[in-house]
Amino acid sequence: MKPTAGDILGLVRAPFLLLNLSCVAAGAATAYWRTGNISWKDAVLALVGAVLAHASVNSLNEYSDFRTGVDSRTSRTPFSGGSGTLQKRPALAPWAMRIGLGFAGITALIGLYFILSRGYAIIPLGLLGLVVVLLYTPWLTRIPALGLAAPGLGFGTAMVMGTDLVLGGGASASGFAASLVPFFLVSNLLLLNQFPDRTADRAAGRRNVVTEYGLRSGAWIYTVFQAGAYLSVVTAVSLRILPPLSLLALLTVPLAIRTSLGAFRDARSAARLLPALGLNVVINLATPLLLAVGLVLSR
């Protein structure tokens, strides 16, 4: 059985791939602010690589959650619990694995292009990205600290810093500072999504913050990470690593306060937590984009 286009979009969780646009935009805007000129061809290629890497993780996660039965135990929401594609069409499970590995391979080829055209400095960040892609579901989700940090390392450290590096001619303190925004926020995106899946994740042997330390501890960590995202921008501006207009990223602070309150108040009810889950997605999409706008306007 071959997957339809709709099946493939489900396996890669297409709506969530918009996050890559925000993260790559932050990295590209940092490089543009530093240099005043970037290769738009390479910027598009970096975005393609980012999207395929994210699609690979999602497809491999769909495959793993189907095989372990996690998705059959979860209370699915629009933001957590998988796409349900393999529950409807179980025969597509091998295709989920092939799509995941295939997209990871193409991502590696794009990384090889950047190594050959931009130099070896990208190798550590590229390897970090591939480690997150290939090991997140089978290994990193079983170690609470690594499972918490891995999404941020992939979308922040690897994606934002990597984009800044290849487009800006080298690594920079500005790229590192910009990468901290999605580091904290994307780690939080996965953390809050784990609240409704706590029982199913524990049954499948996953060991994350909420399965090991409870929902209240998860809410406190979520709040600290929210604060870290915004404080990193304020600190970078105060140190003149980023320009003052980068503070546009702080426009989402009111939303962050609401989601943090929701994490404490509604943690035990997936239905009541739903507004916070939705706002969490908005924060992840809007904050890096606002940072990017501030950087471009500062040039």
C-alpha positions in Angstrom: 0.0 0.0 0.0 1.4 3.4 -1.0 0.6 6.5 0.9 -1.5 9.3 -0.7 -0.4 12.9 -0.5 -2.8 13.4 2.4 -1.2 10.4 4.2 2.3 11.9 3.8 1.2 15.3 5.1 -0.3 13.5 8.1 2.8 11.4 8.8 5.1 14.5 8.7 2.5 16.6 10.7 2.5 19.2 8.1 0.9 22.1 10.1 3.7 22.0 12.6 6.4 22.5 9.9 5.6 26.3 9.9 7.9 26.4 13.0 10.9 26.0 10.7 10.1 29.2 8.8 10.2 31.2 12.1 13.5 29.7 13.2 15.2 30.0 9.9 13.9 33.5 9.6 15.6 34.4 12.9 18.9 32.9 11.8 18.8 34.6 8.3 17.8 37.9 9.8 20.7 37.7 12.3 23.1 37.1 9.4 21.6 39.9 7.4 21.9 42.3 10.3 25.5 41.4 10.8 26.6 41.5 7.1 24.0 43.5 5.2 23.9 40.9 2.4 22.9 37.2 2.3 22.5 34.6 -0.4 18.7 34.1 -0.8 19.4 30.9 -2.7 21.2 29.5 0.3 18.5 30.9 2.7 15.9 28.9 0.8 18.1 25.8 0.8 18.6 26.2 4.6 14.8 26.4 5.0 14.3 23.3 2.8 16.8 21.4 5.0 15.1 22.6 8.2 11.7 21.5 7.0 12.9 18.1 5.9 14.7 17.5 9.2 11.6 18.4 11.1 9.4 16.2 8.8 11.9 13.4 9.4 11.6 13.6 13.2 7.8 13.7 12.9 7.5 10.7 10.6 9.9 8.6 12.7 8.0 9.6 15.8 4.7 8.6 14.2 6.3 5.2 13.4 7.6 4.7 16.9 4.4 5.8 18.6 2.4 3.4 16.4 4.7 0.5 17.1 4.8 1.1 20.9 1.0 1.8 21.1 1.5 5.3 22.5 -0.9 7.0 20.1 -3.6 4.5 20.7 -3.6 5.4 24.5 -3.4 9.2 24.2 -6.2 11.7 24.3 -5.5 13.3 20.9 -5.6 17.1 20.7 -4.9 19.3 17.7 -1.4 19.9 19.3 -0.5 16.5 20.8 -1.1 12.8 20.5 0.1 12.3 16.9 -1.7 12.7 13.7 -3.7 9.5 13.8 -2.7 8.5 10.3 -1.3 5.1 11.2 -4.2 4.3 13.5 -6.4 4.7 10.4 -4.1 3.0 7.9 -1.7 0.7 9.9 -0.2 -0.8 6.6 1.5 2.5 6.1 3.9 2.0 9.1 6.8 0.9 6.9 6.3 4.0 4.8 6.6 6.2 7.9 10.0 4.8 8.6 11.1 5.2 4.9 9.9 8.8 4.7 11.7 9.6 8.0 15.0 8.1 7.0 14.7 9.4 3.4 14.2 13.0 4.5 17.0 12.7 7.0 19.3 11.5 4.2 18.3 14.5 2.0 18.9 16.8 5.0 22.4 15.3 5.3 23.1 16.0 1.6 22.1 19.7 2.0 24.4 19.8 5.0 27.2 18.4 2.8 26.6 21.1 0.3 27.0 23.8 2.9 30.2 22.1 4.2 31.7 22.1 0.7 30.5 25.7 -0.1 30.9 27.4 3.3 33.5 25.4 5.1 33.9 22.9 7.9 32.6 25.1 10.7 29.0 23.9 10.1 29.9 20.3 10.9 29.3 20.3 14.7 25.9 22.0 14.3 25.0 19.7 11.4 25.9 16.6 13.4 23.9 18.0 16.4 20.9 18.4 14.2 21.2 14.8 12.8 21.6 13.4 16.3 18.4 15.1 17.4 16.6 13.9 14.3 17.6 10.2 14.5 17.8 9.7 18.3 15.1 11.9 19.7 12.3 9.3 19.7 14.2 6.0 20.4 16.7 7.4 23.0 16.4 11.0 24.0 12.8 10.7 25.1 13.9 8.2 27.7 16.3 10.6 29.5 14.3 13.5 31.0 17.0 16.2 30.8 18.0 15.4 27.2 14.3 15.0 26.2 13.6 18.4 27.5 16.7 20.1 25.8 16.7 18.2 22.5 13.9 20.1 20.7 15.6 23.4 21.7 19.0 22.2 20.6 17.5 21.1 17.2 15.4 24.2 16.4 17.5 26.8 18.3 21.2 25.8 18.5 21.4 23.8 15.2 18.8 25.6 13.1 19.2 29.2 14.1 22.9 29.2 14.7 23.5 27.0 11.6 21.5 29.4 9.4 23.4 32.4 10.7 26.7 30.6 10.2 26.2 29.6 6.6 24.6 32.9 5.5 26.7 35.2 7.6 30.2 33.7 6.9 30.8 32.3 10.3 29.5 31.7 13.8 28.6 34.8 15.9 27.6 35.8 19.4 24.5 37.3 17.8 23.6 34.0 16.3 24.0 32.3 19.6 21.8 34.9 21.4 19.1 34.6 18.7 19.2 30.8 19.0 18.3 31.0 22.7 14.8 32.2 21.9 13.7 29.0 20.1 15.9 26.9 22.4 13.7 27.8 25.3 10.4 28.1 23.5 10.6 24.9 21.4 11.7 22.9 24.4 8.6 24.3 26.1 6.4 23.5 23.1 7.2 19.8 23.5 7.1 20.0 27.3 3.5 21.4 27.5 2.4 18.9 24.8 3.5 16.1 27.1 1.0 17.1 29.8 -2.0 15.4 28.1 0.2 12.4 27.1 1.6 11.7 30.6 -0.2 8.4 31.2 0.5 7.0 27.7 4.1 8.1 27.7 4.7 6.4 31.1 3.1 3.2 29.9 5.4 3.2 26.8 8.5 3.6 29.0 9.2 7.2 28.1 10.8 9.2 30.9 10.3 12.9 30.5 9.8 15.7 33.0 6.1 15.2 33.6 6.3 11.4 33.9 9.2 11.5 36.3 8.6 14.7 38.3 4.9 15.4 37.9 2.8 18.1 36.3 3.5 20.8 38.9 7.2 20.5 38.4 6.6 20.5 34.7 4.7 23.8 35.0 7.5 25.4 37.0 10.1 24.3 34.4 7.8 25.6 31.7 7.6 29.0 33.4 11.4 29.2 33.9 12.0 28.4 30.2 9.5 31.0 29.1 11.3 33.6 31.2 14.6 32.4 29.8 13.5 33.0 26.2 12.7 36.7 26.9 15.5 37.3 29.3 18.0 36.1 26.7 16.8 38.9 24.3 16.9 41.5 27.0 20.4 40.4 28.1 21.7 40.3 24.5 20.4 43.8 23.8 21.9 45.2 27.1 25.3 43.7 26.0 24.8 45.1 22.5 25.0 41.7 21.0 21.6 42.3 19.4 20.0 45.7 18.4 17.3 47.4 20.5 14.6 46.6 18.0 15.1 42.9 18.9 13.0 43.7 21.9 10.0 43.4 19.5 10.2 39.7 20.5 8.8 40.7 23.9 5.4 41.5 22.4 4.4 37.9 23.1 5.1 38.1 26.8 1.4 38.5 27.7 0.6 35.3 25.9 3.5 33.6 27.7 2.0 34.6 31.0 -1.3 33.2 30.1 0.2 29.9 29.0 2.2 29.6 32.2 -0.9 30.2 34.3 -2.7 27.6 32.3 0.1 25.1 32.8 -0.5 25.4 36.6 -4.2 25.7 36.6 -5.3 23.2 33.9 -2.5 20.7 33.8 -4.8 17.7 34.7 -7.4 18.3 32.1 -6.6 18.1 28.4 -9.8 19.9 27.5 -9.1 22.9 29.8 -5.4 22.9 28.8 -6.3 23.3 25.1 -6.2 27.1 25.0 -2.8 27.1 26.5 -1.6 24.5 24.0 -2.8 26.7 21.2 -1.2 29.9 22.6 2.0 27.9 23.0 2.1 27.3 19.3 1.4 31.0 18.6 4.2 32.0 20.9 6.7 29.7 19.1 5.7 31.0 15.7 5.5 34.7 16.5 8.4 35.3 18.8 11.3 34.3 16.5 9.5 36.1 13.6 9.2 39.3 15.7 12.9 38.9 16.6 13.7 38.6 12.9 11.6 41.7 12.0 13.5 43.7 14.7 16.9 42.5 13.2 16.0 43.4 9.6 14.6 46.8 10.6 17.8 47.5 12.5 20.0 47.1 9.4 
